Amino acid sequence: MNIILSIIALAASVWIFFGYIDPGYHAVKDLKNEKASYEKSLASASEAEALKTALAREFNSLDPSELDKLDVLLPHSVDEVRFIIEVDAIAKAHNLSMTDTKVEATNSGLSESENLPSQSKKSRTFKETRVQFSLTGTYPNFVVFLKGLEKDLRVVDVYSLSVSPVLGTIYRYDLGVKTYWLE
């Protein structure tokens, strides 16, 4: 009778272990792993929040006039009319007359992520607007105009140039420039 009772007790203990204790143990183990994962995510979120706060504090400490200059350098939207007015003002300052202005359709520019390491790629894209116009004036004035355009805050690339004589030392300069903006 002791043997039968021992076998029943052994069978009951095996059944209790595999039917109740072992599944509960695995459930507790899974919950501990999930808790560790949540704690890791919470730590990452805290680090990100601290970084966001530090960057916001640094951004707010910047001089607003410097931020305005940054917006002129690489604006968040395209304003072709304002750009043409700026170029015309530079041309007039150097005794050149601007005519035949034509704005081409805006197209995709360079993706900021193309030149960045893979861990810091961003989805922000730069767009470009092409503007073609003609200037009439002397060569020395045109050279000074190009230097003025170069020193202007806005990023401008000259992609085409043709020169044709008009009268004596007066020339017509057909110019194509690109300017950039953030998408």
N, C-alpha and C positions, 0 to 999 in steps of 0.2 A: 504494500500500500504506500510505503514511503517512496518507492521508485515511481509509482504512477503520479503521486502528488508532486514529486520533483520534476517530472517530465511536463506536467501541466503548468507548474510555476515557470519552468524554463520557456515553454511555448508562449505563455502569457507575457513574460518579460520580453521575448523576441517580438511578439505582436505589438506590444506597447511601444517598444523602441522604434520599429520600422513603421508603425501606423501612426504614432503620435509624436514621439520625441524627435526623430530624424527629420520629418517634414517641418516641424517647428524650428529646429536648429537651422535648416537651410533657409527658412523664411527670415529668421533673425539675421543670419549671415548676409542675405540679399539686402535687407533693410540697412545693415551697417555699411555695406558698399554704396548703397544709394545715398545714405547720409554723408559719406565721405565725398561723393561726387557733388552733392549740393553744397557742402562746405567749401569745396574747391571753387565751384562756380561763384559762390558768394564772395570769396576772397578776390577772385578775378574782377567781379563787379565792383568791389570796394576799391581796388587799385584803379580801375577805369574811371570811377567817380572822382577819386583823388586827382588823377591826371586831368580830367575834364575841368575840375575846379581850379587847378594850377594854371591850365592854359587859358581859362576864362579870366582869371586874375591878371595874367600876363597880357592878354589881349586888351583888357580894360585899362591897363596902365600905358598903352601906346597913345601917342599924341594923335588926336583926331586929324590934324592937318597931314600927318604922315600917312594915315589910312586913306585920306582923300587922294593923295599922290599915288598910292597903290591902286586905287580904283581907276585912276586915269591910265596907269601903266597897263593894266589888264582888267578891263571893265567886265561886269557881269552880264552886260547886254550890249548889243551893237547899236550905235547911233551914227549912221552914215552922214547925216546932215551936219551934225556937230564936228565930225572928223573933217569933212570937206571945208567947213568954215575955218577950222584950225589950220589946215594946209593953205587955204587961201590967205589967211592972215600972215603966215610965214612968207608966202610968195609976195604979197604986197609990201611987206617990210623990206624985201630985197629987190624992189622995183621990177617985179615980174607980173605979167597978167595971166590969169588962169582962165581957160576956156574948155569947152567940150568935155565936161565931167560926166563920167559914166560909172555907175556902181554895178558890179556883177553880182550875181546871186551868191548868197553865202553858202559855203560848202564845208564839209568836214575838214578839220585841221588835224593836228597831231594829238594823239592820246597821251595824256600825261604819264600813263603807266608804261608806255613803250620804252622809256629810258630809265625806269626805276628798277631796283632789284625786286625779285619776285615777292619777298615778304612785305614790301611796302607799296604794292600796286594799288592804285586808286581808280575809280571809275570816271573821274572828272575828265572832260574832254575840252580841248581848245578848238574853237572854230575860227575861221578866217574870212575876211571880207576883202574883196579885190576892188580897187578903185583906179580907174584910168582917167587921166586928164592931160591937158596940153598947157604948156607954159611958153610965153614969148618974152624974150629979153636977151641980154648979153651973157656970154659965157661966164665971166667972173661973178656976175650976180647969181647965175644958176648954181655955181659951185658953192657959194655962200648959202644959197637956199638949201642945198643938200646937207650942208653941215648943220643948218638950223633944224632941218627935219630929223637929222640924226640925234641932236641934243634934246629934242622934244621928249616929254615924258612917255608918250605913247609908243609902243613897240611898232615899228614900221619897217617892212622889207621892200626894197625896190626889186621887182621881178622883170621889168622890161623898160627899155629906154631907146628911143630913136631921136636923132637930131637931124634937122633939115634947115638950110639957110632960108631966111626970109628977105633981108635987105641989109647989105653991108655987114656990120658986126652983130646984127640981130638974128637970133635963131629961134626956131620952134622946137620945143622939147616935148615929145610925146612920152609920158611916163605912166608906168603901171606899178602900183604899190599894194602891199597886203598889210592889213592890220588884224590883230587878234583879239578875241574876247572869250570869256569862259562860258561854256554851255550851261 
